[in-house]
């Protein structure tokens, strides 16, 4: 089977954890035998052992009342996926789990399928390293609620995995179980794969339609909306989108880059709305450029959109997903420039937030008194490096913003906590990478991002009812910006002006040697206080900055006004620069990545002055490097 024999190999077992990165977003490392940048599918035995052991620990975690768990296993399109899947499936089946293997599935698809099979002891194990290079791979775990496990749950799993891999007898037992698995068991799992793929596809399609129109997961999506069966105005919204598209046709292009979305619902979903759809690199595994959908990775799609727009002027949007298809960033046709251009990730998230808050107003789920005060409790949940433009957008809707540490699990967990306190949290996500999550989804999804823009463009003012864009313009006190024949250019121009360091830029990443990030941040504090005394007069004179405040984000908690920067530990540390009014004018931020061997930094500045952002990011890089060298 997966392992050649049952003899105990000390080197193989000791190497199983070597180089692996553990985080709430998943466990990742180099799985390709030829290295991290390789497209080869061969996986070293130590990595296969890691995957099998992780599967066994997850199955034990899911057990409910002694019943065997039911686990869906899926992969993205990396070449190492099949070998890892075989190790995982073999370990699960040998342990008595019921295994469903739909094969290549987008991350939101496998999560929608798990949700549709909701029952005690049901979960999913997804094989992917998200946006990491092609030779990397990893594992994500979740239950049947449609989201990944929380940070504490993942940490518990990691502890169980380390305990298993440190016990020679347990390792030998795992190998014996896998090697003793009857061939017919695996054959049965693989033989039912096509049926499970069809079921996953159908579950995701229905769920996505419900998310888009606000009718919930069980609404039946567009068909249900048209039959009047959805709640919160779903039927009216579906009709308004269709009417808007009939009046102003829309075309969307996609550079799949060989991702798992090549075998998912994108074409059918968008076409069913009346949107024309074109794709490139649409074969599974047809990975033609960097997996991370940022910066230069968007350039092929930008050129593709220009070609499509020349043939059909209705083609004005394009998107590029990452390998597991749970995030995607955008390009658009800029009418003013007469060319396609790339939207920054923070702009993408800002547009999504404006659209989905307007959605709540349009459906009546968010209403106001005659003074403009919100009558309903609604909130946004975002990660800590999300630009402050989100705070400005939220302020227009009279909605508070809550922040969590970087990591999808942290933001999703925060949103769940807020809902338990009575808040509506329709839109959440990670503005720093453009990842949008639209409730009831619990995972980033490029289709949700695309649909947010579609709603802004198509749900227009008519018959005395404001459209999405007019709602935003009215509440943000820029009514003069709205016009009946607005375009996407007008929508983008209406966003609050901010300059943010792109996550894809070289300036946003720095290598550090210091393993103790709490100690690094304490040394950084000494240097920051030294430089602040030298810079504060210039910052006050030129930019109106009169003070600063430090905040730490760890897990789902943000603590503002911390006195010791080291309190942030391995979490996010943000320094906000305050005006005399107490409102922040800019911030600088830092955090060591939990999924990549890099230290990330950024600056965010209100207004359009790129000089201040450049000055702050250069200062931040110098301070971090100096603090690291003082070790």
C-alpha positions in Angstrom: 0.0 0.0 0.0 1.4 3.4 0.9 4.3 2.2 3.0 6.7 -0.4 1.6 7.1 -2.4 4.8 6.2 -2.2 8.5 9.8 -2.1 9.8 10.5 0.9 12.1 12.7 3.4 10.3 14.0 5.9 12.8 15.2 8.5 10.2 11.9 8.3 8.3 9.9 8.8 11.5 12.1 11.6 12.9 11.9 13.5 9.6 8.1 13.4 9.5 7.7 16.8 11.3 10.9 18.4 9.9 10.2 21.7 8.2 6.4 21.6 8.7 4.7 24.9 9.6 1.6 24.6 11.9 -1.1 27.3 12.0 -4.8 27.8 12.4 -4.9 28.1 8.6 -3.5 24.6 8.0 -0.3 22.6 8.2 2.1 23.2 5.4 5.5 22.2 4.2 7.5 21.1 1.2 6.1 17.7 0.0 7.6 17.4 -3.4 10.7 15.2 -3.3 12.4 17.5 -5.8 11.8 20.6 -3.7 9.4 23.5 -3.1 9.5 25.0 -6.6 9.2 21.6 -8.3 6.1 20.4 -10.2 7.0 16.7 -9.5 4.5 14.4 -7.9 6.9 12.1 -5.9 6.6 12.5 -2.1 9.2 11.3 0.4 8.1 8.5 2.8 8.4 10.8 5.8 5.9 13.2 4.3 3.5 10.3 3.6 3.8 9.2 7.1 3.1 12.7 8.3 -0.1 12.8 6.3 -1.3 9.3 7.4 -0.6 10.2 11.1 -2.5 13.5 10.7 -5.4 11.6 9.3 -5.5 9.1 12.2 -5.4 11.9 14.7 -8.2 13.8 13.0 -10.4 10.7 12.8 -10.0 10.3 16.6 -10.8 14.0 17.1 -14.1 13.6 15.1 -15.3 10.4 16.8 -18.7 11.0 18.4 -20.0 8.5 21.0 -17.7 5.8 19.7 -19.2 5.9 16.2 -16.8 5.9 13.3 -16.4 9.3 11.7 -17.3 10.1 8.1 -14.6 12.2 6.4 -14.5 13.9 3.0 -11.0 14.0 1.5 -10.3 16.4 -1.3 -7.2 17.9 -3.1 -6.3 20.9 -5.1 -4.4 20.4 -8.3 -0.8 20.2 -7.1 1.1 17.1 -8.4 1.8 15.8 -4.9 -2.0 15.7 -4.1 -2.7 12.1 -5.3 0.1 10.5 -3.3 -0.9 12.4 -0.1 -4.5 11.5 -0.7 -3.7 7.8 -0.9 -1.8 8.0 2.4 -4.6 9.9 4.1 -7.4 7.7 2.7 -5.5 4.5 3.6 -5.0 5.6 7.2 -8.6 6.7 7.6 -10.0 3.5 6.0 -7.7 1.3 8.0 -9.0 3.0 11.2 -12.6 2.3 10.3 -13.6 5.8 9.0 -16.2 6.2 6.2 -14.3 8.0 3.5 -15.7 10.1 0.7 -13.2 11.1 -2.0 -14.5 13.6 -4.6 -10.9 14.1 -5.8 -10.1 17.6 -7.0 -12.4 20.1 -5.3 -12.1 23.8 -4.6 -11.9 24.5 -0.9 -15.3 26.2 -0.7 -16.8 23.3 -2.6 -15.6 20.6 -0.1 -16.8 22.8 2.7 -20.2 23.2 1.2 -20.4 19.4 0.7 -19.5 18.9 4.3 -22.2 21.3 5.4 -24.7 19.4 3.2 -23.9 16.2 5.0 -24.2 17.7 8.5 -24.2 15.0 11.1 -22.2 14.2 14.2 -18.8 12.9 13.4 -18.7 14.4 9.9 -15.7 16.5 8.8 -13.4 17.2 5.9 -9.7 16.9 5.4 -8.5 19.0 2.5 -5.0 18.6 0.9 -3.6 21.9 -0.2 -1.1 24.6 0.6 -3.3 27.4 -0.7 -1.1 30.0 -2.3 2.3 28.5 -1.4 4.6 27.4 -4.3 3.7 24.3 -6.3 6.1 21.9 -4.5 4.5 22.7 -1.1 1.4 21.0 0.2 -0.5 20.7 3.4 -3.7 19.8 5.3 -6.7 21.7 6.4 -9.3 20.3 8.8 -13.0 21.1 9.4 -16.3 19.9 10.7 -19.6 19.9 8.9 -20.3 23.6 9.7 -18.6 24.6 6.5 -15.5 26.1 8.0 -12.0 25.2 9.2 -11.3 24.2 12.8 -10.6 27.0 15.2 -7.0 27.9 16.3 -7.4 26.0 19.7 -8.8 23.0 18.0 -6.0 22.9 15.4 -3.5 23.3 18.2 -5.1 20.3 20.0 -4.7 18.2 16.8 -1.1 19.3 16.4 -0.4 18.1 20.0 -2.0 14.7 19.2 0.1 14.4 16.0 3.4 15.1 17.8 2.5 12.5 20.5 1.7 9.9 17.8 4.9 10.5 15.9 7.1 10.4 19.1 5.9 6.9 19.9 7.6 4.1 17.9 4.9 1.6 18.9 2.1 3.9 17.7 3.9 4.5 14.4 4.4 0.8 13.9 0.7 0.2 14.6 -0.3 2.8 12.0 2.0 1.3 9.4 0.7 -2.2 10.1 -2.9 -1.0 9.8 -2.2 0.7 6.5 -0.3 -2.2 5.0 -2.9 -4.7 6.1 -5.7 -2.8 4.4 -7.5 -4.9 1.8 -7.2 -3.7 -1.7 -10.9 -3.8 -2.2 -11.4 -1.1 0.5 -9.4 1.5 -1.4 -11.0 0.4 -4.6 -14.4 1.1 -3.2 -13.4 4.6 -2.0 -11.9 5.5 -5.3 -14.8 3.9 -7.3 -17.4 6.1 -5.6 -15.3 9.2 -6.2 -17.3 10.4 -9.3 -20.6 10.2 -7.5 -19.2 12.2 -4.6 -17.7 14.8 -6.9 -21.2 15.3 -8.5 -22.7 15.6 -5.1 -20.1 18.1 -3.9 -20.6 20.2 -7.1 -24.4 20.2 -6.6 -24.1 21.1 -3.0 -21.7 24.0 -3.7 -23.9 25.4 -6.5 -27.0 25.4 -4.4 -25.2 26.9 -1.4 -23.5 29.6 -3.5 -26.8 30.8 -4.9 -28.2 31.0 -1.4 -25.3 33.1 -0.2 -25.5 35.4 -3.2 -29.1 36.3 -2.8 -29.3 36.3 0.9 -31.7 33.3 1.2 -29.3 31.2 3.2 -27.8 27.8 2.7 -31.0 25.8 2.2 -32.9 28.4 0.1 -32.4 26.5 -3.2 -30.5 29.5 -4.6 -31.7 31.1 -7.8 -34.5 28.7 -8.4 -35.8 29.2 -4.9 -35.5 32.9 -5.2 -37.5 33.0 -8.4 -40.2 30.9 -6.8 -40.4 33.4 -3.9 -39.0 30.9 -1.4 -36.1 32.9 0.0 -36.0 35.1 3.0 -34.8 38.7 3.3 -35.7 39.8 -0.2 -33.9 37.0 -2.0 -36.5 36.7 -4.7 -36.5 40.5 -5.3 -32.8 40.6 -5.4 -32.4 37.8 -7.9 -35.0 39.5 -10.1 -33.2 42.9 -9.8 -29.9 41.3 -10.8 -31.4 39.6 -13.8 -33.1 42.8 -14.9 -29.9 44.8 -14.5 -27.9 42.3 -16.6 -30.6 42.3 -19.3 -30.3 46.1 -19.5 -26.5 46.2 -19.2 -24.8 43.0 -20.3 -21.8 41.9 -18.3 -18.9 39.7 -19.2 -16.3 38.2 -16.8 -13.1 36.4 -17.6 -11.1 34.1 -15.4 -7.5 32.9 -15.4 -8.0 29.6 -13.6 -4.2 28.9 -13.6 -4.9 25.2 -13.5 -6.5 25.5 -10.0 -9.2 23.4 -8.4 -11.8 25.8 -9.6 -11.2 24.4 -13.1 -13.5 21.5 -12.1 -15.9 23.6 -10.0 -19.1 25.6 -10.6 -17.8 29.0 -11.9 -18.9 28.7 -15.5 -22.3 27.3 -14.7 -23.0 29.6 -11.8 -22.1 32.9 -13.6 -23.7 31.8 -16.9 -26.9 31.0 -15.1 -27.2 34.6 -14.1 -26.9 35.8 -17.7 -23.2 36.7 -17.5 -20.9 35.8 -20.4 -17.9 33.9 -19.2 -14.5 33.2 -20.7 -11.6 31.3 -19.2 -7.9 30.6 -19.8 -5.5 28.0 -18.3 -8.7 26.0 -17.6 -7.3 22.5 -17.5 -6.8 21.0 -13.9 -3.1 21.2 -13.1 -2.4 23.7 -16.0 -0.4 25.9 -13.6 1.3 28.5 -15.8 2.5 31.1 -13.3 2.9 31.8 -9.5 0.0 30.4 -7.5 -0.5 33.4 -5.3 -3.1 35.7 -7.0 -1.3 39.0 -6.4 0.9 41.4 -8.3 2.5 39.9 -11.4 0.2 36.8 -11.2 -2.7 39.0 -12.3 -0.9 40.3 -15.4 -2.0 37.4 -17.8 -5.6 37.9 -16.7 -5.3 41.7 -17.3 -4.1 41.1 -20.8 -6.8 38.4 -21.3 -9.4 41.0 -20.2 -8.1 43.5 -22.7 -8.4 41.0 -25.5 -11.9 40.0 -24.4 -13.0 43.6 -24.0 -11.9 44.4 -27.6 -14.2 41.7 -28.8 -17.0 42.4 -26.4 -17.1 45.7 -24.6 -19.4 44.1 -21.9 -16.3 42.2 -20.6 -15.1 44.5 -17.8 -14.1 42.1 -14.9 -11.6 39.3 -14.5 -10.4 37.2 -11.6 -7.6 34.8 -10.7 -8.0 32.2 -8.0 -5.2 30.5 -6.0 -4.7 26.8 -6.3 -7.4 25.7 -3.8 -9.8 28.3 -5.1 -10.7 30.0 -1.8 -9.5 33.4 -2.8 -9.1 35.4 -5.9 -8.2 38.9 -6.8 -9.5 41.1 -9.6 -8.7 43.0 -12.7 -11.1 45.4 -14.4 -11.6 47.6 -17.4 -10.7 51.2 -16.6 -12.8 53.3 -18.9 -10.8 56.5 -18.0 -7.4 54.8 -18.9 -8.8 52.9 -21.8 -7.1 49.8 -20.5 -7.5 46.9 -18.0 -5.8 47.4 -14.7 -5.2 45.3 -11.6 -7.2 46.1 -8.4 -5.2 46.1 -5.2 -6.3 43.4 -2.7 -7.4 46.1 -0.2 -9.5 47.8 -2.9 -11.2 44.5 -3.7 -12.2 43.9 -0.1 -13.4 47.5 0.3 -15.7 47.1 -2.7 -17.0 43.8 -1.3 -17.7 45.4 2.1 -19.5 48.3 0.6 -21.6 46.0 -1.6 -22.6 43.6 1.2 -23.5 46.3 3.7 -25.6 47.9 1.0 -27.2 44.5 0.5 -28.3 44.6 4.2 -29.8 48.0 3.7 -31.5 47.1 0.4 -33.2 44.0 1.9 -34.2 45.9 5.1 -32.0 43.9 7.4 -30.2 47.1 8.3 -32.3 50.2 8.8 -31.9 53.7 10.3 -33.8 56.2 12.4 -34.3 59.8 11.2 -30.9 60.8 12.6 -29.0 58.1 10.6 -28.4 55.8 13.6 -28.6 52.1 12.8 -31.6 50.3 14.3 -30.1 46.9 13.9 -26.9 45.4 15.3 -24.5 44.7 12.4 -20.7 44.4 12.3 -17.7 43.7 10.2 -15.0 41.2 11.2 -11.6 41.6 9.6 -8.0 40.8 10.1 -5.7 43.3 11.8 -3.7 44.5 8.7 -7.0 45.4 6.8 -6.8 49.0 5.7 -8.6 51.6 7.7 -10.7 52.4 4.6 -12.9 49.6 5.9 -13.5 51.6 9.1 -14.5 54.6 7.0 -16.9 52.5 5.0 -18.3 50.9 8.2 -18.7 54.4 9.7 -20.9 55.4 6.8 -23.3 52.5 7.6 -23.0 53.1 11.4 -21.5 49.6 11.8 -18.6 48.8 14.1 -15.4 46.9 12.9 -13.8 44.2 15.0 -10.4 42.8 14.3 -8.7 39.4 14.7 -5.2 38.2 14.0 -4.3 37.1 10.4 -5.8 33.7 9.6 -9.1 32.7 8.2 -9.9 30.6 11.2 -9.4 33.7 13.5 -11.7 35.9 11.5 -14.4 33.3 11.1 -14.2 32.6 14.8 -14.5 36.2 15.7 -17.6 36.6 13.4 -19.2 33.6 15.1 -18.6 35.2 18.5 -20.2 38.4 17.3 -23.3 36.6 16.1 -23.7 35.0 19.5 -23.8 38.5 20.8 -26.6 39.5 18.5 -24.7 41.1 15.6 -25.4 40.5 12.0 -22.1 39.8 10.3 -22.8 39.3 6.6 -19.4 40.2 5.4 -16.0 39.4 6.9 -12.6 38.5 5.7 -8.9 39.4 5.3 -8.6 42.8 3.5 -4.8 42.4 3.4 -5.2 39.7 0.8 -8.6 40.5 -0.7 -10.2 37.4 0.8 -13.9 38.0 1.3 -16.3 35.7 3.2 -20.0 36.2 2.8 -22.3 34.7 5.5 -23.4 31.9 5.7 -20.2 30.8 4.0 -17.4 30.3 6.4 -14.5 30.4 3.8 -13.1 32.9 1.4 -14.6 32.5 -2.1 -13.8 34.5 -5.3 -17.4 33.9 -6.5 -18.7 35.8 -3.5 -16.3 38.6 -4.3 -17.4 38.7 -8.0 -21.1 38.6 -7.0 -20.6 41.6 -4.6 -19.4 43.7 -7.6 -22.1 42.3 -9.8 -24.7 43.5 -7.3 -23.1 46.9 -7.2 -23.2 47.2 -11.0 -26.7 45.6 -11.7 -29.0 46.4 -8.8 -29.7 50.0 -9.8 -32.2 52.6 -8.5 -35.7 52.2 -9.9 -39.3 52.8 -9.0 -38.4 54.8 -5.9 -36.0 52.2 -4.5 -32.3 53.0 -4.3 -29.8 50.6 -5.8 -26.7 49.4 -4.1 -24.4 52.1 -5.4 -26.8 54.9 -4.6 -27.3 53.5 -1.0 -23.5 53.7 -0.6 -23.2 57.2 -2.0 -26.1 58.5 0.1 -24.8 57.0 3.4 -21.2 58.1 2.7 -22.3 61.7 2.1 -21.2 61.8 -1.5 -24.6 61.8 -3.2 -23.2 64.0 -6.0 -21.0 61.0 -7.0 -24.0 58.9 -8.0 -25.4 59.2 -11.5 -27.9 56.9 -13.4 -25.3 55.7 -15.9 -22.5 55.0 -13.4 -19.7 52.6 -14.3 -17.3 50.5 -12.2 -14.8 53.4 -12.4 -17.3 55.6 -10.5 -17.8 52.9 -7.8 -14.0 52.5 -7.3 -13.5 56.3 -7.2 -16.1 56.6 -4.5 -14.1 54.5 -2.0 -12.3 56.3 0.8 -8.8 57.3 -0.3 -6.0 55.3 1.3 -2.6 54.1 0.3 -1.7 50.7 1.6 1.5 48.6 1.1 0.4 45.7 -1.2 1.0 42.2 0.3 2.6 41.2 -3.0 5.3 43.9 -3.0 8.9 43.1 -2.0 8.7 45.9 0.6 6.1 44.0 2.5 8.3 41.0 3.4 11.5 40.8 5.4 13.6 37.9 6.6 14.3 37.8 10.4 16.6 35.4 12.3 15.0 36.0 15.8 12.8 33.0 16.7 11.2 34.7 19.7 9.0 37.3 18.1 7.9 38.7 21.5 11.6 39.5 22.2 12.0 41.0 18.7 9.1 43.3 19.3 10.4 44.4 22.7 13.7 45.4 21.0 11.7 47.1 18.2 9.9 49.1 20.9 13.1 50.6 22.2 14.1 51.6 18.7 10.7 53.0 17.8 10.6 55.2 20.9 14.1 56.5 20.0 13.0 57.4 16.5 9.7 58.8 17.5 11.4 61.5 19.4 13.3 62.5 16.3 10.3 62.2 13.9 7.3 63.5 15.9 7.7 67.2 15.1 7.9 66.5 11.4 5.0 64.1 11.5 2.9 66.7 13.3 3.8 69.6 11.0 3.4 67.7 7.7 0.7 65.2 8.5 -1.1 66.4 11.6 0.1 63.4 13.7 0.1 64.2 17.4 0.6 60.8 19.0 0.5 57.0 18.6 -1.1 53.9 20.0 0.0 50.3 20.0 -2.3 47.3 19.6 -1.8 43.5 19.6 -3.9 40.9 17.8 -3.7 37.4 19.0 -6.2 34.8 17.8 -9.7 36.4 18.0 -8.6 39.1 20.4 -7.5 42.7 19.7 -5.9 44.6 22.7 -5.4 48.3 22.1 -3.2 50.6 24.2 -0.7 47.9 25.1 2.4 49.2 27.0 4.8 46.5 26.0 5.1 45.6 22.3 6.3 42.2 23.2 2.8 41.4 24.5 1.9 40.7 20.8 4.2 37.6 20.8 3.8 35.9 17.5 0.6 37.8 16.7 0.1 41.1 14.9 1.6 44.3 16.3 0.1 47.6 15.0 1.2 51.2 15.7 -1.5 53.7 14.8 -0.5 57.3 14.3 -3.2 59.6 15.8 -4.5 63.0 14.9 -5.3 65.5 17.7 -8.9 64.3 17.4 -7.8 60.9 18.4 -8.6 59.4 15.1 -5.8 57.4 13.3 -4.3 58.9 10.2 -2.0 56.0 9.4 -0.6 52.7 10.9 2.4 50.4 10.5 2.0 46.7 11.2 4.1 43.6 11.6 3.7 39.8 12.0 5.6 36.7 11.3 3.7 34.5 8.8 2.4 31.3 10.2 2.3 29.6 6.8 5.4 30.9 5.1 9.0 31.5 6.4 8.7 35.3 6.1 8.1 38.3 8.4 5.3 40.6 7.0 5.1 44.3 7.4 2.9 47.0 5.9 1.8 50.7 6.2 -1.6 52.2 5.7 -2.2 55.9 5.2 -5.3 57.9 4.8 -5.4 60.1 1.7 -3.5 59.8 -1.6 0.0 60.8 -0.4 2.2 57.9 -1.4 5.2 59.6 0.1 4.0 59.0 3.7 3.3 55.4 3.0 6.8 55.0 1.4 8.4 56.8 4.3 6.6 54.6 6.9 7.3 51.3 5.2 11.0 52.2 4.8 11.1 53.2 8.5 9.4 49.9 9.5 11.8 47.8 7.4 14.8 49.6 9.0 13.5 49.2 12.6 12.6 45.5 12.2 16.0 44.8 10.6 17.8 46.7 13.4 15.8 44.9 16.1 16.6 41.6 14.5 20.3 42.4 14.4 20.4 43.3 18.1 19.6 39.7 19.1 
